[in-house]
Amino acid sequence: MIRNIRIFILLYYYYNALDKHGIKPVMEKLKMKKMKCKRHKVDITVEEVVSFCNKLESVRIKHPLKDKALCLHKSVVAYSMLVERGIKVDLLVGIAKGEFEAHSWIEFKGRVLNDNHDYVKQKYKIIMGI
């Protein structure tokens, strides 16, 4: 229950931070968080991290910002919460090959967690990541 509330609050926080400051300062802040948390490495399976991402999505679809808090917002929240727990994940932003479209996702041990792995790998070229 507390995790659900935290997800709910962080969706608001990062939605506003991205809206007010843009992606670069938010990514820099998250990069600093990752550097601080590297000391606390945790053993966890891909399935456990996928389960967390599914939980985040179940909270997001009930959130008042559900139509605005899309891939970047949920990826930033997942990244923030997982890194705090010492889980080494990557936050990636890519552009579609051949058309103008951007997308964001989380990877753990080379696997896309919060989207379809094959679809993301085929469609997007990474332009930014932490």
C-alpha positions as CSV (number, residue, x, y, z in Angstrom):
1,M,0.0,0.0,0.0
2,I,2.8,2.5,0.9
3,R,4.5,1.7,-2.4
4,N,1.3,2.5,-4.3
5,I,1.1,5.9,-2.5
6,R,4.7,6.6,-3.3
7,I,4.2,5.8,-7.0
8,F,1.1,8.0,-7.0
9,I,3.1,10.9,-5.5
10,L,6.2,10.4,-7.7
11,L,4.0,10.5,-10.8
12,Y,2.9,14.0,-9.8
13,Y,6.4,15.0,-8.8
14,Y,8.1,13.9,-12.0
15,Y,5.3,15.1,-14.2
16,N,5.7,18.6,-12.8
17,A,9.5,18.5,-12.8
18,L,9.6,17.4,-16.5
19,D,7.1,20.1,-17.4
20,K,8.9,22.8,-15.5
21,H,12.5,22.0,-16.1
22,G,12.6,19.6,-19.1
23,I,14.3,16.2,-19.5
24,K,17.9,17.1,-19.2
25,P,17.9,18.5,-15.6
26,V,15.7,15.6,-14.5
27,M,18.0,13.0,-16.1
28,E,21.0,14.7,-14.4
29,K,19.3,14.5,-11.0
30,L,18.5,10.8,-11.6
31,K,22.1,10.2,-12.7
32,M,23.3,11.6,-9.4
33,K,20.9,9.4,-7.5
34,K,22.2,6.4,-9.3
35,M,25.8,7.3,-8.4
36,K,24.9,7.6,-4.7
37,C,23.0,4.3,-4.7
38,K,25.6,2.2,-6.5
39,R,27.0,1.2,-3.1
40,H,23.8,-0.8,-2.2
41,K,23.7,-3.5,-4.9
42,V,20.8,-6.0,-4.5
43,D,20.3,-9.5,-5.9
44,I,17.0,-9.6,-7.7
45,T,15.5,-11.5,-10.7
46,V,14.2,-10.0,-13.9
47,E,10.8,-11.3,-13.0
48,E,10.7,-9.4,-9.7
49,V,11.6,-6.2,-11.4
50,V,9.0,-6.8,-14.2
51,S,6.5,-7.4,-11.4
52,F,7.3,-4.0,-9.9
53,C,6.9,-2.3,-13.3
54,N,3.5,-4.0,-13.7
55,K,2.5,-2.7,-10.3
56,L,3.6,0.8,-11.3
57,E,1.4,0.6,-14.4
58,S,-1.6,-0.6,-12.4
59,V,-1.2,2.5,-10.2
60,R,-0.6,4.8,-13.2
61,I,-3.8,3.8,-15.0
62,K,-5.8,4.9,-11.9
63,H,-3.9,8.2,-11.5
64,P,-5.6,11.5,-12.4
65,L,-2.7,12.2,-14.8
66,K,-3.1,8.8,-16.5
67,D,-3.6,10.4,-19.9
68,K,-0.6,12.6,-19.5
69,A,1.8,10.5,-17.5
70,L,3.0,8.2,-20.2
71,C,6.2,6.3,-21.1
72,L,8.7,8.9,-19.9
73,H,6.9,9.6,-16.6
74,K,6.4,6.0,-15.7
75,S,10.0,5.1,-16.7
76,V,11.4,7.9,-14.6
77,V,9.4,6.8,-11.6
78,A,10.4,3.2,-12.0
79,Y,14.0,4.2,-12.5
80,S,14.0,6.4,-9.4
81,M,12.4,3.8,-7.1
82,L,14.5,0.9,-8.4
83,V,17.8,2.7,-8.1
84,E,16.9,3.8,-4.6
85,R,16.7,0.1,-3.7
86,G,20.1,-0.6,-5.3
87,I,18.8,-2.2,-8.4
88,K,21.0,-1.5,-11.4
89,V,18.5,-0.5,-14.2
90,D,19.0,1.8,-17.2
91,L,16.6,4.6,-18.2
92,L,16.7,4.9,-22.0
93,V,15.1,7.4,-24.4
94,G,14.9,6.6,-28.1
95,I,13.6,7.9,-31.4
96,A,11.8,5.7,-33.9
97,K,13.7,4.7,-37.0
98,G,12.2,6.3,-40.0
99,E,9.5,8.4,-38.4
100,F,9.4,11.2,-35.8
101,E,8.4,9.5,-32.6
102,A,10.1,9.2,-29.2
103,H,9.8,6.6,-26.5
104,S,11.3,5.9,-23.0
105,W,11.7,2.6,-21.2
106,I,13.6,0.8,-18.4
107,E,16.1,-2.0,-19.0
108,F,17.5,-4.5,-16.5
109,K,20.2,-7.0,-17.5
110,G,19.6,-6.1,-21.1
111,R,15.8,-6.7,-21.0
112,V,13.1,-4.1,-21.6
113,L,10.9,-4.1,-18.5
114,N,8.0,-1.8,-19.0
115,D,7.3,-2.5,-22.7
116,N,7.6,-5.2,-25.4
117,H,11.3,-6.0,-25.7
118,D,11.4,-7.0,-29.3
119,Y,9.1,-4.1,-30.4
120,V,11.3,-1.5,-28.6
121,K,14.6,-2.9,-29.9
122,Q,13.4,-3.0,-33.5
123,K,11.6,0.3,-33.6
124,Y,13.8,2.7,-31.5
125,K,17.3,4.0,-31.7
126,I,18.7,5.1,-28.3
127,I,19.5,8.8,-28.1
128,M,19.9,9.2,-24.3
129,G,20.3,7.0,-21.3
130,I,21.4,6.7,-17.7
